[in-house]
Amino acid sequence: MRAINFTLSESYASLLRQSAGCTIRYGNKAAQYKAGQVIDITFGDMYMKKRKVYTAYIDQVLVKPISLLTARDLQGENQQLNTSEDFLAWYCDAFKKTINQSDFVTVIYFSEIVA
């Protein structure tokens, strides 16, 4: 089964509170993630064991430049983000990677599947 993995501790806390329902991934990931797909939401560092948080359903997948991210997109990733400039600063700090407004990202909206 495909998974979306989170590595930041703030993301893990949001997942546990179920306040996260969106993730923004750098680049075009539309070939890997499709609306209607069932995935695992996991947490853990690269090359380490992952902890399954829950199973989710992908509601929507959008590919767009960073400059066109909406408040809904941004706050779905991190409730502290209000503008694309906030996203750039947060992303560069969190992932130590330089990006700009014209770079494309994939916005993935998902919902937990409950029994």
N, CA, C and O atoms as a GROMACS GRO file, in nm:
protein
  460
    1MET      N    1   0.084  -0.118   0.000
    1MET     CA    2   0.000   0.000   0.000
    1MET      C    3   0.088   0.124   0.000
    1MET      O    4   0.191   0.127   0.068
    2ARG      N    5   0.049   0.224  -0.075
    2ARG     CA    6   0.121   0.351  -0.080
    2ARG      C    7   0.101   0.427   0.051
    2ARG      O    8   0.000   0.409   0.119
    3ALA      N    9   0.198   0.510   0.085
    3ALA     CA   10   0.190   0.587   0.210
    3ALA      C   11   0.232   0.730   0.186
    3ALA      O   12   0.309   0.760   0.094
    4ILE      N   13   0.182   0.817   0.270
    4ILE     CA   14   0.233   0.954   0.280
    4ILE      C   15   0.298   0.962   0.416
    4ILE      O   16   0.233   0.942   0.519
    5ASN      N   17   0.428   0.991   0.416
    5ASN     CA   18   0.502   0.994   0.541
    5ASN      C   19   0.529   1.138   0.584
    5ASN      O   20   0.560   1.224   0.501
    6PHE      N   21   0.516   1.163   0.713
    6PHE     CA   22   0.546   1.292   0.773
    6PHE      C   23   0.668   1.274   0.862
    6PHE      O   24   0.683   1.171   0.929
    7THR      N   25   0.756   1.375   0.863
    7THR     CA   26   0.879   1.364   0.943
    7THR      C   27   0.890   1.470   1.052
    7THR      O   28   0.969   1.454   1.146
    8LEU      N   29   0.814   1.577   1.042
    8LEU     CA   30   0.825   1.684   1.140
    8LEU      C   31   0.736   1.655   1.261
    8LEU      O   32   0.622   1.611   1.245
    9SER      N   33   0.788   1.679   1.381
    9SER     CA   34   0.711   1.650   1.502
    9SER      C   35   0.582   1.732   1.508
    9SER      O   36   0.482   1.684   1.561
   10GLU      N   37   0.583   1.854   1.456
   10GLU     CA   38   0.461   1.934   1.454
   10GLU      C   39   0.354   1.869   1.366
   10GLU      O   40   0.235   1.878   1.396
   11SER      N   41   0.396   1.803   1.259
   11SER     CA   42   0.301   1.732   1.173
   11SER      C   43   0.241   1.613   1.246
   11SER      O   44   0.122   1.586   1.234
   12TYR      N   45   0.324   1.542   1.320
   12TYR     CA   46   0.275   1.426   1.395
   12TYR      C   47   0.168   1.468   1.496
   12TYR      O   48   0.066   1.401   1.509
   13ALA      N   49   0.193   1.576   1.566
   13ALA     CA   50   0.095   1.625   1.663
   13ALA      C   51  -0.036   1.662   1.594
   13ALA      O   52  -0.144   1.632   1.645
   14SER      N   53  -0.028   1.726   1.477
   14SER     CA   54  -0.149   1.762   1.402
   14SER      C   55  -0.224   1.638   1.355
   14SER      O   56  -0.347   1.635   1.357
   15LEU      N   57  -0.150   1.536   1.314
   15LEU     CA   58  -0.214   1.412   1.270
   15LEU      C   59  -0.288   1.346   1.384
   15LEU      O   60  -0.400   1.296   1.367
   16LEU      N   61  -0.227   1.344   1.501
   16LEU     CA   62  -0.291   1.283   1.618
   16LEU      C   63  -0.416   1.360   1.660
   16LEU      O   64  -0.514   1.300   1.704
   17ARG      N   65  -0.412   1.492   1.646
   17ARG     CA   66  -0.529   1.575   1.679
   17ARG      C   67  -0.632   1.572   1.567
   17ARG      O   68  -0.742   1.625   1.581
   18GLN      N   69  -0.595   1.511   1.457
   18GLN     CA   70  -0.678   1.503   1.336
   18GLN      C   71  -0.709   1.641   1.281
   18GLN      O   72  -0.813   1.662   1.219
   19SER      N   73  -0.617   1.735   1.303
   19SER     CA   74  -0.635   1.868   1.245
   19SER      C   75  -0.562   1.878   1.111
   19SER      O   76  -0.575   1.978   1.041
   20ALA      N   77  -0.486   1.775   1.075
   20ALA     CA   78  -0.421   1.773   0.944
   20ALA      C   79  -0.507   1.693   0.848
   20ALA      O   80  -0.554   1.584   0.881
   21GLY      N   81  -0.528   1.746   0.731
   21GLY     CA   82  -0.603   1.676   0.628
   21GLY      C   83  -0.549   1.712   0.492
   21GLY      O   84  -0.616   1.693   0.390
   22CYS      N   85  -0.428   1.763   0.492
   22CYS     CA   86  -0.366   1.811   0.368
   22CYS      C   87  -0.215   1.807   0.386
   22CYS      O   88  -0.163   1.824   0.496
   23THR      N   89  -0.147   1.783   0.276
   23THR     CA   90  -0.002   1.795   0.276
   23THR      C   91   0.041   1.860   0.146
   23THR      O   92  -0.021   1.838   0.042
   24ILE      N   93   0.147   1.937   0.150
   24ILE     CA   94   0.202   2.000   0.031
   24ILE      C   95   0.338   1.937   0.008
   24ILE      O   96   0.427   1.944   0.094
   25ARG      N   97   0.355   1.875  -0.108
   25ARG     CA   98   0.479   1.807  -0.144
   25ARG      C   99   0.545   1.879  -0.261
   25ARG      O  100   0.479   1.920  -0.356
   26TYR      N  101   0.677   1.894  -0.253
   26TYR     CA  102   0.751   1.964  -0.358
   26TYR      C  103   0.748   1.882  -0.488
   26TYR      O  104   0.768   1.761  -0.486
   27GLY      N  105   0.724   1.950  -0.597
   27GLY     CA  106   0.724   1.886  -0.729
   27GLY      C  107   0.587   1.829  -0.766
   27GLY      O  108   0.492   1.838  -0.688
   28ASN      N  109   0.581   1.771  -0.884
   28ASN     CA  110   0.456   1.713  -0.934
   28ASN      C  111   0.450   1.566  -0.894
   28ASN      O  112   0.523   1.483  -0.949
   29LYS      N  113   0.364   1.534  -0.800
   29LYS     CA  114   0.348   1.398  -0.750
   29LYS      C  115   0.215   1.336  -0.797
   29LYS      O  116   0.171   1.235  -0.743
   30ALA      N  117   0.152   1.398  -0.898
   30ALA     CA  118   0.020   1.352  -0.944
   30ALA      C  119   0.024   1.210  -0.999
   30ALA      O  120  -0.078   1.141  -0.994
   31ALA      N  121   0.136   1.165  -1.049
   31ALA     CA  122   0.146   1.027  -1.099
   31ALA      C  123   0.146   0.926  -0.984
   31ALA      O  124   0.103   0.812  -1.002
   32GLN      N  125   0.193   0.965  -0.866
   32GLN     CA  126   0.200   0.876  -0.751
   32GLN      C  127   0.073   0.874  -0.668
   32GLN      O  128   0.038   0.771  -0.610
   33TYR      N  129   0.003   0.986  -0.661
   33TYR     CA  130  -0.114   0.999  -0.574
   33TYR      C  131  -0.234   1.042  -0.656
   33TYR      O  132  -0.230   1.143  -0.726
   34LYS      N  133  -0.342   0.967  -0.646
   34LYS     CA  134  -0.466   0.994  -0.721
   34LYS      C  135  -0.584   1.004  -0.626
   34LYS      O  136  -0.590   0.936  -0.524
   35ALA      N  137  -0.679   1.091  -0.661
   35ALA     CA  138  -0.803   1.100  -0.585
   35ALA      C  139  -0.871   0.963  -0.584
   35ALA      O  140  -0.874   0.895  -0.686
   36GLY      N  141  -0.924   0.924  -0.469
   36GLY     CA  142  -0.990   0.795  -0.455
   36GLY      C  143  -0.898   0.683  -0.408
   36GLY      O  144  -0.945   0.574  -0.377
   37GLN      N  145  -0.770   0.710  -0.402
   37GLN     CA  146  -0.673   0.610  -0.357
   37GLN      C  147  -0.676   0.597  -0.204
   37GLN      O  148  -0.696   0.696  -0.134
   38VAL      N  149  -0.658   0.476  -0.155
   38VAL     CA  150  -0.648   0.451  -0.012
   38VAL      C  151  -0.499   0.437   0.021
   38VAL      O  152  -0.427   0.362  -0.043
   39ILE      N  153  -0.456   0.511   0.122
   39ILE     CA  154  -0.315   0.516   0.160
   39ILE      C  155  -0.299   0.506   0.311
   39ILE      O  156  -0.395   0.523   0.386
   40ASP      N  157  -0.177   0.478   0.355
   40ASP     CA  158  -0.143   0.486   0.496
   40ASP      C  159  -0.080   0.622   0.522
   40ASP      O  160  -0.001   0.670   0.441
   41ILE      N  161  -0.115   0.683   0.633
   41ILE     CA  162  -0.049   0.804   0.680
   41ILE      C  163   0.049   0.757   0.786
   41ILE      O  164   0.010   0.696   0.885
   42THR      N  165   0.177   0.787   0.765
   42THR     CA  166   0.282   0.739   0.856
   42THR      C  167   0.367   0.855   0.905
   42THR      O  168   0.364   0.965   0.852
   43PHE      N  169   0.444   0.825   1.010
   43PHE     CA  170   0.535   0.923   1.067
   43PHE      C  171   0.667   0.855   1.095
   43PHE      O  172   0.670   0.744   1.149
   44GLY      N  173   0.778   0.919   1.057
   44GLY     CA  174   0.909   0.866   1.089
   44GLY      C  175   1.016   0.926   1.000
   44GLY      O  176   0.988   0.975   0.890
   45ASP      N  177   1.139   0.923   1.048
   45ASP     CA  178   1.252   0.976   0.973
   45ASP      C  179   1.290   0.885   0.857
   45ASP      O  180   1.260   0.765   0.858
   46MET      N  181   1.355   0.944   0.758
   46MET     CA  182   1.401   0.869   0.643
   46MET      C  183   1.494   0.755   0.687
   46MET      O  184   1.578   0.774   0.775
   47TYR      N  185   1.478   0.640   0.626
   47TYR     CA  186   1.558   0.520   0.651
   47TYR      C  187   1.540   0.462   0.791
   47TYR      O  188   1.620   0.379   0.835
   48MET      N  189   1.436   0.505   0.860
   48MET     CA  190   1.407   0.453   0.993
   48MET      C  191   1.269   0.388   0.990
   48MET      O  192   1.195   0.401   0.892
   49LYS      N  193   1.235   0.319   1.098
   49LYS     CA  194   1.102   0.260   1.108
   49LYS      C  195   0.997   0.371   1.104
   49LYS      O  196   1.019   0.480   1.156
   50LYS      N  197   0.883   0.340   1.042
   50LYS     CA  198   0.772   0.434   1.034
   50LYS      C  199   0.660   0.386   1.124
   50LYS      O  200   0.640   0.266   1.141
   51ARG      N  201   0.589   0.479   1.182
   51ARG     CA  202   0.473   0.449   1.267
   51ARG      C  203   0.348   0.482   1.186
   51ARG      O  204   0.332   0.595   1.139
   52LYS      N  205   0.260   0.385   1.170
   52LYS     CA  206   0.133   0.410   1.101
   52LYS      C  207   0.043   0.489   1.194
   52LYS      O  208   0.018   0.447   1.308
   53VAL      N  209  -0.006   0.602   1.146
   53VAL     CA  210  -0.095   0.687   1.225
   53VAL      C  211  -0.239   0.648   1.196
   53VAL      O  212  -0.319   0.629   1.288
   54TYR      N  213  -0.274   0.635   1.069
   54TYR     CA  214  -0.406   0.587   1.029
   54TYR      C  215  -0.409   0.560   0.878
   54TYR      O  216  -0.314   0.593   0.806
   55THR      N  217  -0.517   0.500   0.833
   55THR     CA  218  -0.542   0.480   0.690
   55THR      C  219  -0.630   0.593   0.643
   55THR      O  220  -0.721   0.637   0.714
   56ALA      N  221  -0.604   0.642   0.523
   56ALA     CA  222  -0.677   0.758   0.472
   56ALA      C  223  -0.719   0.738   0.327
   56ALA      O  224  -0.669   0.652   0.255
   57TYR      N  225  -0.813   0.822   0.288
   57TYR     CA  226  -0.867   0.826   0.152
   57TYR      C  227  -0.821   0.958   0.091
   57TYR      O  228  -0.838   1.063   0.153
   58ILE      N  229  -0.765   0.955  -0.029
   58ILE     CA  230  -0.724   1.079  -0.094
   58ILE      C  231  -0.847   1.141  -0.160
   58ILE      O  232  -0.909   1.083  -0.248
   59ASP      N  233  -0.881   1.261  -0.114
   59ASP     CA  234  -0.997   1.333  -0.163
   59ASP      C  235  -0.967   1.412  -0.290
   59ASP      O  236  -1.048   1.417  -0.382
   60GLN      N  237  -0.849   1.474  -0.293
   60GLN     CA  238  -0.817   1.562  -0.405
   60GLN      C  239  -0.666   1.576  -0.418
   60GLN      O  240  -0.595   1.580  -0.317
   61VAL      N  241  -0.618   1.585  -0.541
   61VAL     CA  242  -0.476   1.609  -0.569
   61VAL      C  243  -0.467   1.726  -0.666
   61VAL      O  244  -0.526   1.723  -0.774
   62LEU      N  245  -0.395   1.829  -0.627
   62LEU     CA  246  -0.379   1.949  -0.709
   62LEU      C  247  -0.231   1.977  -0.731
   62LEU      O  248  -0.152   1.965  -0.638
   63VAL      N  249  -0.193   2.014  -0.852
   63VAL     CA  250  -0.056   2.055  -0.882
   63VAL      C  251  -0.061   2.202  -0.922
   63VAL      O  252  -0.135   2.239  -1.012
   64LYS      N  253   0.019   2.284  -0.854
   64LYS     CA  254   0.016   2.428  -0.880
   64LYS      C  255   0.147   2.492  -0.838
   64LYS      O  256   0.221   2.435  -0.757
   65PRO      N  257   0.176   2.611  -0.891
   65PRO     CA  258   0.294   2.682  -0.842
   65PRO      C  259   0.270   2.732  -0.699
   65PRO      O  260   0.156   2.756  -0.659
   66ILE      N  261   0.376   2.747  -0.626
   66ILE     CA  262   0.368   2.792  -0.487
   66ILE      C  263   0.293   2.925  -0.477
   66ILE      O  264   0.219   2.947  -0.382
   67SER      N  265   0.311   3.012  -0.574
   67SER     CA  266   0.246   3.143  -0.571
   67SER      C  267   0.094   3.133  -0.572
   67SER      O  268   0.027   3.228  -0.533
   68LEU      N  269   0.036   3.021  -0.616
   68LEU     CA  270  -0.109   3.004  -0.623
   68LEU      C  271  -0.167   2.921  -0.509
   68LEU      O  272  -0.285   2.885  -0.512
   69LEU      N  273  -0.086   2.891  -0.408
   69LEU     CA  274  -0.139   2.818  -0.292
   69LEU      C  275  -0.242   2.904  -0.220
   69LEU      O  276  -0.220   3.023  -0.199
   70THR      N  277  -0.354   2.843  -0.184
   70THR     CA  278  -0.460   2.916  -0.114
   70THR      C  279  -0.439   2.906   0.038
   70THR      O  280  -0.357   2.828   0.086
   71ALA      N  281  -0.515   2.987   0.111
   71ALA     CA  282  -0.509   2.981   0.257
   71ALA      C  283  -0.548   2.841   0.304
   71ALA      O  284  -0.489   2.789   0.399
   72ARG      N  285  -0.647   2.780   0.239
   72ARG     CA  286  -0.690   2.644   0.276
   72ARG      C  287  -0.575   2.544   0.257
   72ARG      O  288  -0.552   2.459   0.342
   73ASP      N  289  -0.504   2.555   0.143
   73ASP     CA  290  -0.389   2.468   0.117
   73ASP      C  291  -0.283   2.486   0.226
   73ASP      O  292  -0.237   2.389   0.286
   74LEU      N  293  -0.248   2.610   0.250
   74LEU     CA  294  -0.140   2.642   0.344
   74LEU      C  295  -0.172   2.598   0.486
   74LEU      O  296  -0.089   2.537   0.552
   75GLN      N  297  -0.292   2.629   0.532
   75GLN     CA  298  -0.328   2.596   0.669
   75GLN      C  299  -0.356   2.448   0.687
   75GLN      O  300  -0.352   2.397   0.799
   76GLY      N  301  -0.385   2.378   0.577
   76GLY     CA  302  -0.397   2.233   0.583
   76GLY      C  303  -0.262   2.168   0.612
   76GLY      O  304  -0.255   2.066   0.680
   77GLU      N  305  -0.157   2.228   0.561
   77GLU     CA  306  -0.021   2.179   0.587
   77GLU      C  307   0.026   2.221   0.725
   77GLU      O  308   0.081   2.140   0.800
   78ASN      N  309   0.005   2.347   0.759
   78ASN     CA  310   0.053   2.401   0.886
   78ASN      C  311  -0.035   2.521   0.921
   78ASN      O  312  -0.039   2.618   0.846
   79GLN      N  313  -0.104   2.516   1.032
   79GLN     CA  314  -0.200   2.620   1.067
   79GLN      C  315  -0.136   2.757   1.090
   79GLN      O  316  -0.206   2.857   1.099
   80GLN      N  317  -0.004   2.761   1.100
   80GLN     CA  318   0.066   2.888   1.119
   80GLN      C  319   0.092   2.960   0.987
   80GLN      O  320   0.135   3.076   0.988
   81LEU      N  321   0.068   2.894   0.874
   81LEU     CA  322   0.098   2.952   0.743
   81LEU      C  323  -0.023   3.027   0.688
   81LEU      O  324  -0.134   2.974   0.684
   82ASN      N  325   0.001   3.153   0.646
   82ASN     CA  326  -0.107   3.235   0.591
   82ASN      C  327  -0.082   3.280   0.448
   82ASN      O  328  -0.176   3.308   0.374
   83THR      N  329   0.044   3.286   0.407
   83THR     CA  330   0.078   3.333   0.272
   83THR      C  331   0.182   3.240   0.210
   83THR      O  332   0.245   3.159   0.279
   84SER      N  333   0.198   3.252   0.079
   84SER     CA  334   0.300   3.169   0.012
   84SER      C  335   0.440   3.208   0.060
   84SER      O  336   0.530   3.124   0.060
   85GLU      N  337   0.458   3.332   0.100
   85GLU     CA  338   0.587   3.374   0.157
   85GLU      C  339   0.613   3.303   0.289
   85GLU      O  340   0.726   3.262   0.318
   86ASP      N  341   0.509   3.287   0.370
   86ASP     CA  342   0.520   3.211   0.495
   86ASP      C  343   0.562   3.067   0.464
   86ASP      O  344   0.647   3.010   0.531
   87PHE      N  345   0.499   3.010   0.361
   87PHE     CA  346   0.530   2.872   0.322
   87PHE      C  347   0.676   2.860   0.279
   87PHE      O  348   0.745   2.767   0.322
   88LEU      N  349   0.723   2.952   0.196
   88LEU     CA  350   0.862   2.948   0.150
   88LEU      C  351   0.959   2.951   0.268
   88LEU      O  352   1.053   2.871   0.274
   89ALA      N  353   0.937   3.042   0.361
   89ALA     CA  354   1.026   3.053   0.478
   89ALA      C  355   1.020   2.926   0.562
   89ALA      O  356   1.124   2.875   0.603
   90TRP      N  357   0.899   2.875   0.588
   90TRP     CA  358   0.882   2.754   0.668
   90TRP      C  359   0.947   2.635   0.600
   90TRP      O  360   1.021   2.560   0.664
   91TYR      N  361   0.921   2.616   0.472
   91TYR     CA  362   0.974   2.501   0.398
   91TYR      C  363   1.127   2.504   0.395
   91TYR      O  364   1.193   2.404   0.422
   92CYS      N  365   1.182   2.620   0.361
   92CYS     CA  366   1.329   2.632   0.355
   92CYS      C  367   1.393   2.603   0.489
   92CYS      O  368   1.499   2.540   0.495
   93ASP      N  369   1.331   2.648   0.597
   93ASP     CA  370   1.383   2.624   0.731
   93ASP      C  371   1.368   2.476   0.770
   93ASP      O  372   1.461   2.416   0.824
   94ALA      N  373   1.251   2.419   0.744
   94ALA     CA  374   1.223   2.282   0.787
   94ALA      C  375   1.302   2.178   0.707
   94ALA      O  376   1.350   2.079   0.763
   95PHE      N  377   1.315   2.201   0.576
   95PHE     CA  378   1.375   2.098   0.490
   95PHE      C  379   1.511   2.137   0.432
   95PHE      O  380   1.570   2.062   0.355
   96LYS      N  381   1.560   2.255   0.470
   96LYS     CA  382   1.693   2.301   0.428
   96LYS      C  383   1.709   2.296   0.276
   96LYS      O  384   1.812   2.253   0.225
   97LYS      N  385   1.605   2.340   0.207
   97LYS     CA  386   1.606   2.341   0.061
   97LYS      C  387   1.553   2.476   0.014
   97LYS      O  388   1.451   2.524   0.063
   98THR      N  389   1.623   2.538  -0.081
   98THR     CA  390   1.580   2.666  -0.135
   98THR      C  391   1.479   2.642  -0.246
   98THR      O  392   1.504   2.567  -0.340
   99ILE      N  393   1.365   2.709  -0.235
   99ILE     CA  394   1.260   2.700  -0.337
   99ILE      C  395   1.210   2.842  -0.364
   99ILE      O  396   1.241   2.934  -0.289
  100ASN      N  397   1.131   2.858  -0.472
  100ASN     CA  398   1.078   2.992  -0.500
  100ASN      C  399   0.932   2.984  -0.543
  100ASN      O  400   0.877   2.876  -0.562
  101GLN      N  401   0.869   3.100  -0.558
  101GLN     CA  402   0.727   3.112  -0.586
  101GLN      C  403   0.683   3.039  -0.712
  101GLN      O  404   0.568   2.994  -0.721
  102SER      N  405   0.771   3.026  -0.810
  102SER     CA  406   0.733   2.964  -0.938
  102SER      C  407   0.749   2.811  -0.938
  102SER      O  408   0.705   2.745  -1.032
  103ASP      N  409   0.810   2.756  -0.834
  103ASP     CA  410   0.824   2.610  -0.826
  103ASP      C  411   0.687   2.546  -0.806
  103ASP      O  412   0.599   2.602  -0.740
  104PHE      N  413   0.670   2.427  -0.865
  104PHE     CA  414   0.543   2.356  -0.852
  104PHE      C  415   0.544   2.264  -0.731
  104PHE      O  416   0.646   2.205  -0.695
  105VAL      N  417   0.427   2.252  -0.671
  105VAL     CA  418   0.405   2.163  -0.558
  105VAL      C  419   0.277   2.084  -0.583
  105VAL      O  420   0.194   2.121  -0.666
  106THR      N  421   0.264   1.973  -0.511
  106THR     CA  422   0.143   1.893  -0.517
  106THR      C  423   0.072   1.905  -0.383
  106THR      O  424   0.132   1.881  -0.278
  107VAL      N  425  -0.054   1.943  -0.388
  107VAL     CA  426  -0.136   1.958  -0.267
  107VAL      C  427  -0.226   1.834  -0.262
  107VAL      O  428  -0.304   1.809  -0.354
  108ILE      N  429  -0.214   1.757  -0.154
  108ILE     CA  430  -0.290   1.634  -0.140
  108ILE      C  431  -0.383   1.648  -0.020
  108ILE      O  432  -0.338   1.663   0.094
  109TYR      N  433  -0.513   1.643  -0.047
  109TYR     CA  434  -0.614   1.646   0.059
  109TYR      C  435  -0.656   1.503   0.088
  109TYR      O  436  -0.680   1.425  -0.004
  110PHE      N  437  -0.663   1.469   0.217
  110PHE     CA  438  -0.698   1.332   0.256
  110PHE      C  439  -0.787   1.333   0.378
  110PHE      O  440  -0.790   1.430   0.454
  111SER      N  441  -0.859   1.222   0.396
  111SER     CA  442  -0.949   1.204   0.512
  111SER      C  443  -0.922   1.070   0.575
  111SER      O  444  -0.903   0.970   0.506
  112GLU      N  445  -0.921   1.067   0.707
  112GLU     CA  446  -0.904   0.941   0.779
  112GLU      C  447  -1.022   0.849   0.750
  112GLU      O  448  -1.136   0.894   0.743
  113ILE      N  449  -0.992   0.722   0.733
  113ILE     CA  450  -1.096   0.620   0.720
  113ILE      C  451  -1.121   0.562   0.859
  113ILE      O  452  -1.029   0.509   0.922
  114VAL      N  453  -1.243   0.571   0.905
  114VAL     CA  454  -1.276   0.517   1.036
  114VAL      C  455  -1.367   0.396   1.017
  114VAL      O  456  -1.444   0.388   0.922
  115ALA      N  457  -1.355   0.300   1.110
  115ALA     CA  458  -1.432   0.177   1.099
  115ALA      C  459  -1.574   0.196   1.145
  115ALA      O  460  -1.653   0.102   1.142
   0.00000   0.00000   0.00000
